[in-house]
Amino acid sequence: MKIRCGFEWHVQLNTGKLFCRCRPKMHDEDGEIKLKRLFKPSFGESGRVDESAAFEGSKAKEILYDTYKDSDCLVDIDEEPPHEVDREALEIAFEFGNALKATLLDNIIFMRKTIVDGSNTSGFQRTATVGIDGEFRFKDKKIEISSISLEEDSARKAEENQQLTSYKLDRLGIPLIEVATGIIETDEEEAKEIALAFGRFTRLFNVRRGLGTIRQDVNLSIEGGRRVELKGFQNIREMDKAILNEAKRQESLIRIAKDKGYLKDNMGAAVVKEISSVLQNSSSNLIKKAISQNKEITAIKFEGFKGLFGTNITEGKRFGTEVSDYLRIKAGSGIIHSDELPNYGITQAESDRISEFLGCGKNDAFVFSIHDKGQHIAEHIIRRISDLLTLVPSEVRLVKDDNSTSFLRPLGGKDRMYIETDLPVIKVDSEIVKKASKYKGFSVDAIKEKYGLTDEYLEQLINANRLYEAIEANQKLKLGFNVIIGVMVEDRNYIRHKLGAEIKDETVYNVLKSIALDRISRDASRRVFELIALGKAGSVEEAVQKFGLKKIDLKTLEAEIRRLVEKDKLSRYDTLITNLRDRLGFSFDAKDAYEIASRLLKNG
Amino acid sequence: MEKNSFKPAVGKLSTGDPIEFAFKGKNMHGEFVKEEESFLLIKLSSGYDIAVPKNEIKIIKAIKSGIARKEKNAGEEKPEKNPDIVIVTTGGTISSKIDYETGGVSPTVPSDYYFNLAPKMRDYGKIAIKPIMSVLSENMQPSDWIKIASAVKDAIDGGAKGVVVTMGTDTMHYAASAMSFLLNPLSVPVVFTGAQRSVDRGSSDASTNLLLSVIAASKWDGGESVICMHSDLNDNHNFILRGNKARKMHTERRDTFRPINSKPLGEVYLDGTIKTVSDYIRKADKTKLDTKLDTNVKLLISYPSMGGDIIEYYLSKGVHGLVIAATGFGNLPLEDKTIYKALLSANKKNIPLVITSQALYGSTNSFVYSTLREMSKFDNIIYVGDMTTETAFVKLMHVLGHTRQIDKVKQMMQSNMAGEISDRSQIDTFLI
């Protein structure tokens, strides 16, 4: 389906926290120190309270924080101003900026972005634009990058209910690169491909790996609709499904607004009544519970609305769901509407009695909601319906596990940002600018082409986080990525699994160098690693000397093979190699032996 | 690019004016925020501000929006008649509002600001806001303490059942301590509070501090000058601390105020309850205001190699009294003859030297060491038990305001006037 979308990618950097010197560490267990805070709307502002901030604030929740001694300090619990910005993070931000061909700003201003859901202990997120006007290439498409920002990650939500939200503070403050694209005319399939390609691109940098280390928001609209921001994609590979669902939802809402928009005129006369008395003797558990808990049941009559609430928007979601989702966030309760009755143990007769009580005609519908006393539920319901009948409401929506979306909060505007007064304008020093300039025009394709890497090798090196090390080793030693990856990644992994030992970078390089100099065979690397890991040799050279690992020349090898073939009449390659290994150990490469043997056997 | 081409245009710009400018070879649009020494701050449509060096920008077009930016919503609450609680405001973080456009901090706020900060405080009676000054507490003068004391007295005379004083936290323990001498006895609680975190933050401690202080002012039956700030890092309850036995002990934390050589008097909770923790002075029938302060008092800290010159200097300047935060039990490096000489001069001039301990906790003692016995020969040297240095400093001003006779000064300094000296050193009063 044709869509217009824009991405906001958030990538965690593999550095210390942005404004303190804590090393991030994720924790499954409960916090060692727990804190309780009350979050208030951003009062004290002169009129310009951001709608989304005010919306969250109006909920006035109690927030609990789980803090950890190893990954949190006073900065994380907002008891100390930020320290200096993490230099490495700033450098990586500049690398991204260069790779994305952006105009880099070398005087950085951190802003406070108001967030009062408690996910930032301060009540805001610190964020600074480091680059503007860049581009990202996807096949032949030039995707405009409107900004590249450096910001601090929020805390992880651990638990949420009506009264309380709790967060773990281990993630708070991890540096994030935020890359925002311009509007892309595309479809859901290509949008997913672009997101995947960007994901691969980020891994050329020193970023964190694993679940949740890249997060993305998608701004989405279709022809005739309005911008909706989607958050919380769990699985990029299913992004197309969520996008398609949302696009279809918008399509339905546009159609409904067009066909049924006139119904808004009837809403001025909406009849609002408390209906507990009508349902006094209901056997519905839902109603019985509501009455026993002394809740109010507010019902509203909507003239001419019959059938609208039951209209399908997307699979399994109806117009009524749109109202319900909104109300649940806004007031903590959903709605039940006449189009879905009888249901929930409420009988047809009871439904009829409500209709009668409200004075509904045959073309009318009603909605009711069970809620705490004193809440102005009707206002919320009427406002939501009116918005839905006007056009697609511009809002932030959460992507659910089934790839459907639901209302989260209103969209935030630019008013939610103001200058961070605890930090000066940061002048990026020339050393960072210079170091990061090497990344100009950097991309997955550029790297592949420049260094002769195949997709498979690139993937392997990126996964092992050894890309640059491997490129450098290959430039110096010219062994080819096959050998380099074999030693640097595979052999090293083998030792890690077998002996639980970590081979040092220096040892790896010395082994590769010895191979390049024909000092040892390629096949000897694991043996050398093993000897060093077991403490039997202190260095590569010592392992070679002490354990006879010096590579023999091809002539000697040929003489040995010739002897085995001619005297011992060996004609199978595998027994031949086994015999050679018994006699010569790892002083030769099996590959060479095969070549010689096949030549001899063919000639023989 | 023309150098300094911004100049003619910028002078006329005001915050929020749309501008078009060239920077790094690109034409861009934004809103002018402000001019700094070497940058212009410009807000992009994304909401982010960027800093553009003046010598790199060329303004192409600047549009005067013509909209005068005036304070919106400058709501003044109608002053309550016969208020139950008066909130005397003096400035500080709790009364500072950020300008969301320029990042500047403005020190004046309309009165409805406080009600927005803690709407629930209305549940505790009729409240009047009484702004008397707008200063950061590091700039507060002893004369300002007198202004505060007078405003409190006016409020009490007007029928207030409790008074809250908001101020910056840096010198709150000086001011709260001063109040215990300037307003003695007290017929209502005088509750000092402030904020450690600015009010633009969702996490600000200002709201809870203000609300809990109003609760304390309305419900606590003590007649003391107290500090009501966070007891720990949670927004749960505040301590009620005796103003002259408390101290700011952390630069930044919201639980910065701790009781010194005492326990909290009470704890006040968000649900309106007050828990008594230790003995306090009950409300008196009447409040007495005594504004005599001799501000010619200085404060010194002793340290290895300090020398006596600084004491001699103050003496030569005609100081009326000195407080020295000495080491340990109240020791001074007497082997240094210059110090010994300075003490002799002070003695000759009848200038009181009040000794407290920079150890912060515990009492001074003039008999444990020979140094101290040596010192106690000087009758102008006055040990003040477990009184904090800041309280001794303020109290000395108060005492010298009434007498300069050394024996009387000594007698007053060493007697307990407002709970500032404890006669029992309780086991569990260390590091609360």
Interface residues (C-beta under 8 A of the other chain):
Chain A: L35 K36 R37 L38 F39 K40 P41 S42 F43 G44 E45 S46 G47 R48 G57 L74 I77 D78 E79 E80 P81 T103 L105 N107 I108 I109 M111 R112 K113 T114 I115 V116 G118 T121 S122 G123 F124 T127 A128 T129 I132 D133 S146 S147 S149 A180 G413 K414 D415 R416 M417 Y418 I419 E420 T421 V425
Chain B: K24 G25 K26 M28 E36 F39 L41 K43 L44 S45 S46 G47 Y48 D49 I50 A51 V52 P53 E71 K72 N73 A74 K97 I98 Y100 E101 T102 G103 V105 V109 Y113 N116 L117 Q196 R197 S198 V199 D200 R201 G202 S203 S204 S207 T208 L233 N234 D235 N236 E252 R253 R254 L270
